[in-house]
Amino acid sequence: MTELPKTFDPADIESRWYAHWEANGLFRPARPDAEPFTIVNPPPNVTGSLHIGHALDNTLQDIVVRYERLRGKDALWVVGTDHAGIATQMVVERQLNARGEKRTDYSREDFIAKVWEWKAESGGAITRQLRRLGCSMDWANERFTMDEGFSKAVVKVFVELHKRGLLYRDKRLVNWDPHFRSAISDLEVETKETQGGFWRFRYPLADGVTLADGSDHIVVATTRPETMLADMAVAVHPDDPRYRDVIGKDILQPITGRRFKVVADEHADPELGSGAVKITPGHDFNDFDVGRRAGIAASQMLNMFDADAKVVQTADGLVPDKYLGLDRFDARKAVVEDMKALGFLVPHVTRTKEGEEVAADFEPRTIQTPYGDRSGVVIEPWLTDQWYVDAEKLAVAPMQAVRDGRIEIVPKSWEKTFFNWMENIQPWCVSRQLWWGHQIPAWFGPDHNGNGQPLFKESGHGKVREFYGHTFVEENEEEAINAAANLYNVAPERIVVVESRDAAIVGSLFPAKEGTQELPKLAGKMPIWRDPDVLDTWFSSALWPFGTLGWPEQTELLQRHYPNDLLISGFDILFFWDARMAMQGLEFMGDVPWRKLYLHGLVRAADGQKMSKSKGNVVDPLGLIDRFGADALRFFMAAMESQGRDVKMDEKRVEGYRNFATKLWNAARFLQSNGVTASTSHEAPHAELPVNRWIIAETVATVQAIDLAMADLRFDAAANAIYHFVWDQFCDWYIELTKGAMDDETRAVAGWAFDQILVMLHPFMPFITEELWSLTGTRESALIVARWPQALAAVDSDAQAEIDWLIRLVSAIRTARTELNVPPGARLPMVVRDATEETHRRLDRQGTALARLGRVESLSFGDVPAGGAAQIVIDEATFILPLEGVIDIAAEKVRLARALAAAEKERDSLGGRLSNPSFVEKAKPEAVAKAREDHAEKSAEAERLKAALDRLG
């Protein structure tokens, strides 16, 4: 046994023990016959670094995995990272830009090679940081969403979904990021308040039609005037009497001259503005739905922007040339100026204080504007062809699994949110216009004349010639070629894979030399080309519970560890990740991906605000680890994780748990100095002394409390159970009660109880517990693979009752001495009155401990002595401490009375403020909370002072 150093140094032990665990395969010891237990980590982005949300999420997972490993299970924590399409491509492009290069200077293959180079050099930061947190993941089987095996799973799922009619290509609106020239998910859109405007314009009715009031126009309002270049309707409420007679009539867009209908739709609010809404279905999500209800097919909807959000000609050719090529915001200014010049702008009129009318082009408005969270540019709703998953059909099975209990959502309150979203789910756009990612396994080819010759069509206003299309969704190029050969009724050798559709058109249309009769470049060949898009990263991560286990191969790991037992996830990705895993797991594995889904809250700043860089309130978990140690941060996360609530960051609490670790360390040093060593038995030793029988019973009760809490995933309850046992029962009382009385029985019991503490505390504080385990005796194994305590020891209720009585008595004596200003060194006699026989026996057995801990000089039974005295009532007996000559009783009464009056005055003043509705409703929430805290504090102080005064009689 090695002598423990005087001070506990987290930095010294953390890296040493983590390296030992990982090098010796202790995160997943060989247990082929044990019950399996499996969780998967939400794969962090390969570009990421550990943030406070990661710290919470992974701490909770590690607590569960270490707990189940100690219980003897074959605990597998699958670890990996997500390739993070946009984020990773952005990082590598920035590196190129710093060298004066850009992505398009390279071929797609060369750029992807550079991304892999970056990953090899810099992509492991997040996994190194997870190690610092103490995460006991199965690093030997670390996965990456772009590794070869996982990519095989992704391709197979895409192809199978297409074959099953659950994945298709469609023209719909998407969140378009003009910077990345790609669709992005809702999760990647950040809504910000911006200062914008509300413009009103007159649209003239056609063919001499007028409203009931004689007006020959309808006023429409918009926050995006530039989109009127692609307007296709004006919507009014079907019950709005102002417009009932013009529904179905033609109306004109003044700049383009486009004629379109006035349509009836409940989207138009009669109480908002004029009650009429311009409809641009190709550039607004609400308008898209209105357009479809009005019978406008997506293929007919006008698109006025290119991928850079610059104005292009619409299919009907009605956008004036002056707008073509303009950036969307420049086009906005031009449209407003032209509408004003044409007399169609309705000015916004306000009045000054003096009553003078002031006209402006627009009404200032605060607009909720979508931004790309990585690009920082305004997101454009854009009509484009993308790949979609039929999420509505896939959602049926997960909803049923939750209803019948195969998936348990914890806390249960999240079920309502889950069903609400799933029942109203929209098609899932899974394609992205990037280079880095899983390239979609689809090839396109032209329509044909039956003899292997491509056909063309005229497309759009410019009469550009392009192919009619066929799509071949296959797992690889060879299968795509064979599918094309079968369709075109030609030999596979006559199918040629070209770089793009443009390359196919050029090669099929134009001779080698203009003006000659030479055959086209692809004469006798049928060209096909691969879809250049990649899959949304959520598509691949949806396969995480089974793709990481080797699927589509039927591996032993897959058969043993699917379904997973538990998923721990932030509530914010319930739909983006959790629900989609449930969809894909049930579709491809025929079973739920996990049996239980635990949703935790956010980590917020101390004042409850959401953390953000712009607010400057982001907390770096690595900085906290540097200052307080990983164990302290982990314990804070567990103790503060209360189901259904966010965690408020509190560095003082983290520091407090560092002090808790120090207290544990000092307790170990005390035991070591008194000859206490590691226990030789997993079972509790035999004990005769009440204090030893008591600590055994308290140990068993703590094991039971932790087991119950972990079964319900009450991390706070589990952490608080072990915390109070270690701090209060063991360190404060058991050690105090056994000081100077360390016989062989007590050493054996103390060693056993401390071992149980180390095991119970290990899931929460793995580093300090492993260090103490190794330094306090000879062990059969490392603590990480030790045995969890069995709550089987007989609980001695008599011993528990006796020691609890002693603790209450000593605590009351100490409180009375403190409140009455008794000198700390003074030893007082004690007189006991009205004691039962049981109390007499307890005093006989515990008299020595009472004298030492309560500083009691002598003990007697009888009448109350003359003069002032402090009286303490414990159960049926009264314990009297004579104070005559020890303190100035009269002066002490005066002091206590004054302090009591002051406390009551502050209490009542605060109570008056809190009972005033005006204060509670109008004051800042933090001010009201502070007043309530102060009121509770002063109320407790007043009660304490009154009790002290009453003791003096």
VENVENZI-V107631 format. One record per backbone hydrogen bond with DSSP energy under -0.5 kcal/mol. CO is the residue of the C=O (numbers start at 1). NH is the residue of the N-H. E is the energy in kcal/mol with one decimal. If there is no record, write none. Layout:
CO_NH_E ; CO_NH_E
This chain:
7_9_-0.6 ; 8_10_-0.6 ; 9_13_-1.3 ; 10_14_-2.3 ; 11_15_-0.8 ; 12_16_-0.6 ; 13_17_-2.6 ; 14_18_-2.3 ; 15_19_-2.0 ; 16_20_-1.6 ; 17_21_-2.7 ; 18_22_-2.5 ; 19_23_-2.4 ; 20_24_-1.7 ; 21_26_-2.4 ; 22_25_-1.4 ; 25_28_-0.8 ; 26_29_-0.6 ; 29_31_-0.5 ; 31_34_-1.5 ; 35_74_-2.5 ; 37_76_-3.4 ; 38_565_-2.3 ; 38_566_-1.5 ; 39_78_-2.6 ; 41_43_-0.7 ; 44_82_-2.6 ; 45_48_-2.0 ; 51_55_-2.1 ; 52_56_-1.9 ; 53_57_-2.6 ; 54_58_-3.0 ; 55_59_-1.7 ; 56_60_-2.2 ; 57_61_-1.7 ; 58_62_-2.4 ; 59_63_-2.4 ; 60_64_-1.9 ; 61_65_-2.5 ; 62_66_-2.8 ; 63_67_-2.1 ; 64_68_-2.6 ; 65_69_-2.4 ; 66_70_-2.3 ; 67_71_-1.2 ; 68_73_-2.1 ; 69_72_-1.6 ; 70_788_-2.1 ; 73_75_-1.8 ; 74_37_-2.2 ; 74_76_-0.6 ; 75_77_-0.5 ; 76_39_-2.2 ; 76_78_-0.7 ; 77_138_-2.5 ; 78_41_-2.2 ; 79_143_-2.3 ; 80_44_-0.6 ; 81_145_-1.8 ; 82_46_-2.5 ; 84_88_-3.2 ; 85_89_-2.3 ; 86_90_-2.5 ; 87_91_-2.0 ; 88_92_-2.2 ; 89_93_-2.5 ; 90_94_-2.2 ; 91_95_-1.6 ; 92_96_-2.1 ; 93_97_-2.8 ; 94_98_-2.1 ; 95_99_-0.7 ; 96_99_-1.1 ; 96_101_-2.9 ; 97_100_-1.9 ; 102_105_-2.0 ; 103_106_-2.2 ; 107_111_-2.5 ; 108_112_-2.5 ; 109_113_-1.9 ; 110_114_-1.6 ; 111_115_-1.7 ; 112_116_-2.2 ; 113_117_-1.9 ; 114_118_-2.4 ; 115_119_-2.5 ; 116_120_-2.2 ; 117_121_-1.7 ; 118_122_-3.6 ; 118_123_-0.6 ; 119_123_-1.7 ; 122_125_-0.9 ; 124_128_-2.0 ; 125_129_-1.9 ; 126_130_-1.9 ; 127_131_-1.5 ; 128_132_-1.4 ; 129_133_-1.3 ; 130_134_-0.6 ; 130_135_-2.0 ; 131_134_-1.1 ; 135_137_-1.6 ; 137_139_-2.0 ; 138_141_-1.9 ; 139_142_-1.6 ; 143_81_-1.6 ; 144_147_-2.4 ; 147_151_-2.8 ; 148_152_-1.7 ; 149_153_-1.4 ; 150_154_-2.1 ; 151_155_-2.4 ; 152_156_-2.1 ; 153_157_-2.3 ; 154_158_-2.1 ; 155_159_-2.5 ; 156_160_-2.8 ; 157_161_-2.7 ; 158_162_-2.0 ; 159_163_-2.4 ; 160_164_-2.2 ; 161_166_-2.8 ; 161_167_-0.8 ; 162_165_-1.4 ; 166_390_-3.1 ; 168_388_-3.6 ; 170_172_-0.7 ; 170_386_-2.7 ; 172_384_-2.2 ; 174_176_-0.9 ; 174_382_-2.1 ; 175_177_-0.5 ; 175_184_-2.3 ; 176_178_-0.8 ; 176_380_-2.7 ; 177_181_-1.7 ; 177_182_-1.5 ; 182_177_-3.1 ; 184_175_-0.6 ; 185_188_-1.1 ; 186_189_-1.7 ; 188_190_-0.5 ; 188_373_-2.8 ; 189_191_-0.5 ; 190_371_-2.1 ; 192_194_-0.5 ; 192_369_-3.4 ; 194_196_-0.7 ; 194_367_-3.3 ; 196_365_-2.5 ; 198_363_-2.0 ; 199_222_-2.4 ; 200_346_-2.9 ; 201_203_-0.5 ; 201_220_-2.9 ; 202_204_-0.5 ; 203_218_-2.5 ; 204_252_-2.8 ; 206_209_-1.8 ; 211_214_-2.0 ; 215_211_-2.9 ; 216_205_-2.5 ; 218_203_-2.8 ; 218_220_-0.5 ; 220_201_-3.0 ; 222_199_-2.8 ; 224_227_-1.5 ; 225_228_-1.9 ; 226_229_-1.5 ; 227_230_-2.4 ; 228_231_-1.4 ; 232_261_-0.6 ; 233_279_-3.0 ; 234_263_-2.8 ; 235_277_-2.6 ; 236_265_-2.6 ; 237_240_-1.9 ; 239_241_-0.8 ; 240_243_-1.3 ; 240_244_-0.8 ; 242_212_-0.7 ; 243_246_-1.5 ; 243_247_-0.7 ; 244_247_-0.7 ; 246_249_-2.4 ; 249_262_-2.1 ; 250_206_-2.1 ; 251_260_-2.2 ; 252_254_-0.6 ; 253_257_-2.7 ; 258_253_-2.0 ; 260_251_-2.9 ; 261_234_-1.9 ; 261_263_-0.7 ; 262_248_-3.4 ; 263_236_-2.6 ; 263_265_-0.5 ; 265_268_-1.7 ; 268_270_-0.7 ; 269_272_-1.8 ; 271_273_-0.6 ; 272_275_-2.0 ; 275_237_-0.6 ; 276_221_-0.7 ; 277_235_-3.3 ; 278_280_-0.6 ; 279_232_-3.1 ; 279_233_-1.0 ; 280_283_-2.2 ; 282_383_-0.8 ; 284_288_-2.4 ; 285_289_-1.5 ; 286_290_-2.2 ; 287_291_-3.2 ; 288_292_-2.1 ; 289_293_-2.3 ; 290_294_-1.7 ; 291_296_-2.9 ; 292_295_-1.6 ; 295_297_-0.7 ; 297_300_-1.6 ; 297_301_-0.8 ; 298_301_-0.9 ; 304_312_-2.1 ; 306_309_-2.1 ; 309_328_-1.5 ; 310_306_-2.1 ; 311_325_-3.0 ; 314_317_-1.9 ; 318_320_-0.5 ; 320_323_-1.8 ; 320_324_-0.6 ; 321_324_-0.9 ; 323_326_-2.2 ; 326_311_-2.7 ; 327_331_-2.8 ; 328_332_-1.5 ; 329_333_-1.5 ; 330_334_-2.1 ; 331_335_-2.7 ; 332_336_-2.3 ; 333_337_-2.4 ; 334_338_-2.4 ; 335_339_-2.9 ; 336_340_-2.3 ; 337_341_-2.4 ; 338_342_-2.1 ; 339_344_-2.8 ; 339_345_-0.8 ; 340_343_-1.1 ; 344_202_-2.8 ; 345_347_-0.7 ; 346_200_-0.6 ; 347_349_-0.6 ; 348_360_-2.3 ; 350_358_-3.5 ; 352_355_-1.8 ; 356_352_-2.6 ; 358_350_-2.7 ; 360_348_-3.4 ; 362_364_-0.6 ; 363_198_-1.4 ; 365_196_-3.5 ; 365_367_-0.7 ; 367_194_-2.6 ; 367_369_-1.0 ; 369_192_-2.9 ; 370_379_-2.4 ; 371_190_-3.4 ; 372_376_-2.2 ; 377_372_-2.5 ; 379_381_-0.5 ; 380_176_-2.0 ; 382_174_-1.7 ; 382_384_-0.6 ; 384_172_-1.9 ; 386_170_-2.8 ; 387_430_-2.5 ; 387_431_-0.7 ; 388_168_-2.7 ; 389_391_-2.2 ; 389_428_-2.2 ; 390_393_-0.6 ; 390_394_-1.7 ; 391_395_-1.9 ; 393_396_-1.0 ; 394_398_-0.7 ; 395_399_-1.9 ; 396_400_-2.0 ; 397_401_-2.3 ; 398_402_-2.0 ; 399_403_-2.2 ; 400_404_-2.6 ; 401_406_-1.2 ; 401_407_-1.9 ; 402_405_-0.8 ; 407_409_-0.6 ; 408_410_-0.5 ; 408_597_-3.2 ; 410_599_-2.9 ; 411_414_-1.9 ; 412_415_-2.2 ; 413_416_-0.5 ; 413_417_-0.5 ; 414_418_-2.4 ; 415_419_-2.8 ; 416_420_-2.4 ; 417_421_-2.1 ; 418_422_-2.5 ; 419_423_-2.7 ; 420_424_-0.7 ; 421_424_-0.6 ; 422_425_-1.1 ; 427_429_-0.7 ; 428_389_-2.4 ; 428_430_-0.6 ; 430_536_-3.1 ; 432_434_-1.5 ; 432_534_-2.9 ; 435_437_-0.6 ; 437_439_-0.8 ; 438_535_-1.9 ; 440_442_-2.3 ; 441_474_-1.1 ; 442_531_-3.1 ; 443_472_-3.2 ; 444_529_-2.3 ; 445_470_-2.8 ; 447_455_-1.8 ; 453_449_-1.6 ; 455_468_-0.7 ; 457_466_-2.1 ; 458_460_-0.5 ; 459_464_-1.5 ; 460_463_-1.5 ; 464_459_-2.3 ; 466_457_-2.8 ; 468_447_-0.8 ; 470_445_-2.3 ; 471_473_-0.5 ; 472_443_-2.5 ; 472_474_-0.8 ; 476_480_-1.8 ; 477_481_-2.6 ; 478_482_-2.2 ; 479_483_-2.2 ; 480_484_-2.5 ; 481_485_-2.7 ; 482_486_-2.1 ; 483_487_-2.1 ; 484_488_-3.0 ; 485_489_-1.0 ; 485_490_-1.9 ; 491_494_-2.3 ; 492_495_-1.8 ; 494_496_-0.6 ; 494_526_-2.9 ; 496_498_-0.6 ; 496_528_-2.2 ; 498_530_-0.6 ; 500_504_-1.7 ; 501_505_-2.6 ; 502_506_-2.7 ; 503_507_-2.2 ; 504_508_-1.6 ; 505_509_-2.2 ; 506_510_-1.9 ; 507_522_-2.6 ; 510_521_-0.9 ; 513_516_-1.8 ; 519_512_-0.7 ; 520_523_-1.8 ; 522_525_-2.8 ; 525_527_-0.6 ; 526_496_-1.9 ; 527_446_-0.7 ; 528_498_-2.7 ; 529_444_-3.4 ; 533_440_-2.4 ; 534_432_-3.1 ; 536_539_-1.4 ; 536_540_-1.0 ; 537_541_-2.4 ; 538_542_-1.2 ; 540_543_-1.8 ; 541_544_-1.5 ; 543_546_-1.3 ; 543_547_-3.9 ; 544_548_-1.4 ; 546_549_-0.8 ; 546_551_-1.7 ; 547_550_-1.1 ; 549_558_-0.6 ; 550_553_-1.8 ; 553_555_-1.9 ; 555_559_-2.3 ; 556_560_-1.9 ; 557_561_-2.3 ; 558_562_-1.2 ; 564_595_-1.1 ; 565_596_-0.8 ; 566_40_-0.6 ; 567_569_-0.5 ; 567_598_-3.2 ; 569_600_-2.0 ; 570_573_-1.7 ; 571_574_-1.6 ; 573_577_-2.0 ; 573_578_-2.1 ; 574_579_-2.8 ; 577_581_-2.3 ; 578_582_-2.0 ; 579_583_-2.2 ; 580_584_-2.5 ; 581_585_-2.8 ; 582_586_-2.0 ; 583_587_-1.9 ; 584_588_-2.6 ; 585_589_-2.6 ; 585_590_-0.7 ; 585_591_-0.9 ; 593_564_-2.8 ; 595_408_-2.3 ; 596_567_-2.0 ; 596_598_-0.5 ; 597_410_-3.2 ; 597_599_-0.6 ; 598_569_-2.7 ; 598_600_-0.6 ; 600_571_-1.9 ; 602_604_-0.7 ; 602_647_-2.9 ; 604_649_-3.1 ; 605_608_-2.3 ; 609_605_-2.8 ; 612_616_-0.9 ; 612_617_-1.3 ; 613_616_-0.6 ; 619_52_-0.5 ; 619_621_-0.7 ; 620_624_-1.6 ; 621_625_-2.3 ; 622_626_-2.3 ; 623_627_-1.7 ; 624_628_-3.2 ; 624_629_-0.7 ; 625_629_-1.7 ; 629_633_-1.6 ; 630_634_-2.8 ; 631_635_-2.5 ; 632_636_-2.1 ; 633_637_-2.3 ; 634_638_-2.2 ; 635_639_-2.9 ; 636_640_-2.0 ; 637_641_-0.8 ; 638_641_-0.8 ; 640_642_-1.4 ; 641_643_-0.5 ; 641_716_-1.2 ; 642_645_-2.3 ; 645_601_-0.7 ; 646_648_-0.5 ; 647_604_-3.8 ; 647_649_-0.6 ; 650_653_-0.7 ; 650_654_-1.7 ; 651_655_-2.7 ; 652_656_-2.1 ; 653_657_-2.0 ; 654_658_-1.5 ; 655_659_-2.0 ; 656_660_-1.7 ; 657_661_-1.9 ; 658_662_-2.0 ; 659_663_-2.3 ; 660_664_-2.1 ; 661_665_-2.3 ; 662_666_-2.6 ; 663_667_-2.1 ; 664_668_-2.1 ; 665_669_-1.9 ; 666_670_-2.2 ; 667_671_-2.6 ; 668_672_-2.5 ; 669_673_-2.3 ; 670_674_-1.0 ; 671_674_-0.7 ; 671_676_-2.8 ; 672_675_-1.6 ; 689_692_-0.5 ; 689_693_-2.6 ; 690_694_-2.6 ; 691_695_-1.8 ; 692_696_-1.9 ; 693_697_-1.9 ; 694_698_-2.6 ; 695_699_-2.1 ; 696_700_-2.4 ; 697_701_-2.4 ; 698_702_-1.9 ; 699_703_-2.3 ; 700_704_-2.3 ; 701_705_-2.2 ; 702_706_-2.5 ; 703_707_-2.6 ; 704_708_-2.4 ; 705_709_-2.2 ; 706_710_-2.9 ; 707_711_-1.9 ; 708_712_-1.2 ; 709_714_-3.3 ; 710_713_-1.0 ; 713_715_-1.1 ; 714_718_-2.2 ; 715_719_-2.6 ; 716_720_-2.6 ; 717_721_-2.0 ; 718_722_-1.9 ; 719_723_-2.4 ; 720_724_-2.5 ; 721_725_-1.7 ; 722_726_-2.5 ; 723_727_-3.0 ; 724_728_-1.9 ; 724_729_-1.4 ; 725_730_-3.0 ; 726_731_-2.9 ; 727_732_-1.4 ; 728_733_-1.6 ; 729_734_-2.9 ; 730_735_-2.4 ; 733_737_-3.4 ; 734_738_-1.7 ; 735_739_-0.7 ; 736_739_-0.7 ; 738_741_-2.3 ; 741_743_-1.6 ; 743_747_-2.5 ; 744_748_-2.3 ; 745_749_-2.5 ; 746_750_-3.1 ; 747_751_-2.4 ; 748_752_-2.1 ; 749_753_-3.1 ; 750_754_-2.4 ; 751_679_-0.6 ; 751_755_-1.9 ; 752_756_-2.2 ; 753_757_-2.0 ; 754_758_-2.3 ; 755_759_-2.1 ; 756_760_-2.8 ; 757_761_-2.7 ; 758_762_-1.2 ; 759_763_-0.6 ; 761_764_-1.1 ; 761_765_-3.0 ; 765_769_-1.3 ; 766_770_-1.7 ; 767_771_-2.3 ; 768_772_-2.5 ; 769_773_-2.3 ; 770_774_-1.9 ; 771_775_-1.4 ; 772_776_-1.3 ; 776_678_-1.3 ; 782_785_-1.3 ; 783_786_-2.3 ; 789_791_-0.6 ; 790_792_-2.2 ; 790_793_-0.6 ; 794_796_-0.6 ; 795_797_-1.1 ; 796_800_-2.2 ; 797_801_-2.6 ; 798_802_-2.2 ; 799_803_-2.5 ; 800_804_-2.4 ; 801_805_-2.0 ; 802_806_-2.2 ; 803_807_-2.7 ; 804_808_-2.4 ; 805_809_-2.4 ; 806_810_-2.8 ; 807_811_-2.5 ; 808_812_-2.2 ; 809_813_-2.4 ; 810_814_-2.6 ; 811_815_-2.3 ; 812_816_-2.6 ; 813_817_-2.4 ; 814_818_-2.2 ; 815_819_-2.8 ; 816_820_-2.0 ; 817_822_-2.6 ; 818_821_-1.2 ; 823_826_-1.6 ; 826_828_-0.5 ; 828_857_-2.9 ; 828_858_-0.6 ; 830_860_-2.2 ; 831_880_-3.3 ; 832_862_-1.5 ; 833_878_-2.5 ; 836_840_-2.1 ; 837_841_-2.4 ; 838_842_-2.3 ; 839_843_-2.5 ; 840_844_-2.0 ; 841_845_-2.3 ; 842_846_-2.9 ; 843_847_-0.8 ; 846_850_-2.7 ; 847_851_-2.5 ; 848_852_-2.1 ; 849_853_-3.0 ; 850_854_-2.5 ; 851_855_-0.6 ; 851_856_-0.9 ; 855_828_-1.9 ; 855_857_-0.5 ; 858_830_-2.0 ; 860_832_-2.8 ; 868_883_-2.5 ; 868_884_-0.8 ; 870_881_-2.8 ; 872_874_-0.6 ; 872_879_-3.8 ; 874_877_-1.7 ; 877_874_-2.1 ; 878_833_-2.5 ; 878_880_-0.5 ; 879_872_-2.8 ; 880_831_-2.5 ; 880_882_-0.6 ; 881_870_-2.4 ; 883_886_-2.2 ; 883_887_-1.8 ; 887_885_-0.6 ; 887_889_-1.2 ; 888_892_-2.5 ; 889_893_-2.4 ; 890_894_-2.0 ; 891_895_-2.5 ; 892_896_-2.7 ; 893_897_-2.6 ; 894_898_-2.4 ; 895_899_-2.5 ; 896_900_-2.7 ; 897_901_-2.4 ; 898_902_-2.3 ; 899_903_-2.3 ; 900_904_-2.6 ; 901_905_-2.1 ; 902_906_-2.1 ; 903_907_-2.5 ; 904_908_-2.7 ; 905_909_-2.1 ; 906_910_-2.5 ; 907_911_-2.3 ; 908_912_-2.2 ; 909_913_-1.8 ; 910_914_-2.3 ; 911_915_-1.5 ; 913_916_-1.1 ; 915_917_-0.8 ; 916_919_-0.6 ; 916_920_-1.9 ; 917_921_-2.5 ; 918_922_-2.1 ; 919_923_-2.3 ; 924_927_-0.7 ; 924_928_-2.0 ; 925_929_-2.5 ; 926_930_-2.1 ; 927_931_-2.1 ; 928_932_-2.1 ; 929_933_-2.2 ; 930_934_-2.6 ; 931_935_-2.3 ; 932_936_-2.4 ; 933_937_-2.2 ; 934_938_-2.6 ; 935_939_-2.3 ; 936_940_-2.2 ; 937_941_-2.2 ; 938_942_-2.4 ; 939_943_-2.1 ; 940_944_-2.3 ; 941_945_-2.5 ; 942_946_-2.3 ; 943_947_-2.2 ; 944_948_-2.1 ; 945_949_-2.4 ; 946_950_-2.6 ; 947_951_-1.8 ; 948_952_-0.9 ; 949_952_-0.7 ; 950_953_-1.6
